Structures are given as C-alpha cells and as structure tokens.
C-alpha cells in the first residue's frame, strides 16, 4: 500500500506545485494523474518512486510504502541509452525468470541481445522498459506517460496490458482513449490564480464520467458568474447615474443660485446682476394719515458690490 502524508512540493524559486496532499493507493486502483504541462505531475510521481528531485524542488511530508515500486520514466538518461538490452534489464540476467514474463509483454525475443537501447524504436524501448520493471517483481506500478512516441500497435498492446494487470498503478497520460479505458480513479493536479495556488482533486470514477461532471460544473459556474456580472453592471449603471446627478448639481451652484440644481416652483430664472438688493423694512406712522399696511411700507435699497 502506498500512502502519501501531507505532501507539499515547492520549486527552488518558491512556487508551490502541491500543498498538503494526502492519498492512499489501494489494491485494484488504477489512478490517472492528469493536469496541464508544468503542473508538477512527473515530479510528484518521482517523489512517490523515491527518485531524487533535490536539484529543482524541495518537499515536506512523507511517502510511506512497504511494497516494491516499479517506476517507468518518460525517457531514459544518456547512460541508460548506451547500455545493451541485456545489461539494461539486469547484468546478471536470469533467463528462466525472464522467459516467463515475455508472453505478458508480447515482445520479440530476438530484441534481448547486445544491441544498445538507443537503437530501439519507441515502441520496442517501452516494451523492454516494462519487461525490466516486471522482471523486478513489483507490487505497484508508477508509469510516467507510457504512451509517448508509440505506434498504434504498441499503443493497443499497452492499453490491453494496463487493463489486464492486477497491480495497482498511478499513471500519467494525455491520451483520452487510454484514460477512458484504463483508469478507475482520477487525480487532477491544477494551478489556479495564474499558477500561484496549487489544487489537487480526487474522483473515484472513470475518466469519461469525470470529464462530463467537470464540464457540467464549469458550465454551471459560468452561468452563475454571468448572472453576477449582469447584476453588478446594473448596479454600477445605477450608481453612475446617481453620481452624474450629484456632480451636475454641484457644478450648478453659484452665488446667485446657492441651492444649485434644486427645483423651485413658480420661480422663473433671473438674469445675473452686479449688485445685491438688500431688503430693508422701514416703518413709520404719519401723523395725519390712516394706518398703512406693512407691505406698503417696504422699500428697496440698491447697494453696489465692490
């Protein structure tokens, strides 16, 4: 059983590829690890396999496994490519054990000789690499993009091999047919918020179902987001109208019209004058005249403004 405990992976430049990830690989699991290029899938698989990655990332947490792991890399290094097929499999090759595995790999026995690994085709090389893994009698398979550079015949064989094997596995692939036919669980590694926030999700279902559910989820979220944008636009338009009205009334305030844009009933606009008329009330009571009303005693005095 492979158990991952609170694993966090960070590049040497400080970018997090994975944060606080925990997972258990059970018997019968065939988990597809999917995600965009550069999200850290191969790095995660190497850490699971115990491959040294200190040259480009640091990680915290742990990977516990008390079983043998068979790891298939994307490609061989230069040293391995220079080896002969026999030396690559095992320098002390047990031919009896090897020949019991050949039927499951469906490989041409004539390939197992002194020819170098670099002379093989992509399909032949993958078969030899898988033969080496099975020769070591693993309990778990970790396959990093095994379908790369394969011809159709080898690709069909690989798919049949992955379906038939009883070994639990985690594999990386971008081949949707391989994913749909082989995976019974999905690990999706994403980088959100402009690749600043890692997110890992798990679905215990096949790839086809996962893709349909995810597409429906994205469509539903897009509809909600569109509705929210529409409501926000309406609210912003309303606030913009209020702002324009306030701004207009503020710009129309003047000395002659201190109330600005307020509406006044039955008060026609008057031309601006260079003086203010200050209304003063003068009261007097002539001796030999009748008492006059206050309104008849109003006088206006014009005082020029300097």
Secondary structure, 3 states (H helix, E strand, C coil): CEEEEEEEEEECCCCEEEEEEEEEECCCCEEEEECCCCCCHHHHHHHHHCCCCCCCEEEEEEEEECCCEEEECCCCCHHHHCCEHHHHHCCCCCHHHHHHHHHHHCCCHHHCCCCEHHHCCHHHHHHHHHHHHHHCCCCEEEEECCCCCCCHHHHHHHHHHHHHCCCEEEEECCCHHHHHHHCCEEEEEEEECCCCEEEEEEECCCHHHHHHHHHHHHHHHHHHHHHHHHHHHHHHHHHHHHHHHHHHHHHCCCCCCCCCCCCCCCCCCCCCCCEEEEEEECCCCCCCCCCCCHHHHEEEEEEECC
